[in-house]
Amino acid sequence: MLRVRSTATIARRLLVNYRVDPKGWRPAPGAVPAPTVSGGVGGVCFIALRHLRPAGIPLRWGFAARTSLHRFAVSETTTTPAM
């Protein structure tokens, strides 16, 4: 498998945290084992990248990308050991 190292500049990063009601949250259908919310905290991180390109390529060939990442503090409901 070919692995390409890339470089970029973080133009913007915004982290938004919020409270999650553990009783109102449901896992995605088919999630095995079904996780449960612990701590009642969730968050979204918005990231804007500039000059994204493979390492060694000049800046003018880079492009921009925007993405978001979601996170929840979860714990497993079963005691099955991780593989």
Stockholm file with secondary structure:
# STOCKHOLM 1.0

chainA/1-83         MLRVRSTATIARRLLVNYRVDPKGWRPAPGAVPAPTVSGGVGGVCFIALRHLRPAGIPLRWGFAARTSLHRFAVSETTTTPAM
#=GR chainA/1-83 SS CCCCCEEEEEEEEEEEEEECCTTTCCCCTTCSSCEEEEEEEEEEEEEEEEEEEETTSCGGGCEEEEEEEEEEEEEESSCCCCC
#=GC SS_cons        CCCCCEEEEEEEEEEEEEECCTTTCCCCTTCSSCEEEEEEEEEEEEEEEEEEEETTSCGGGCEEEEEEEEEEEEEESSCCCCC
//
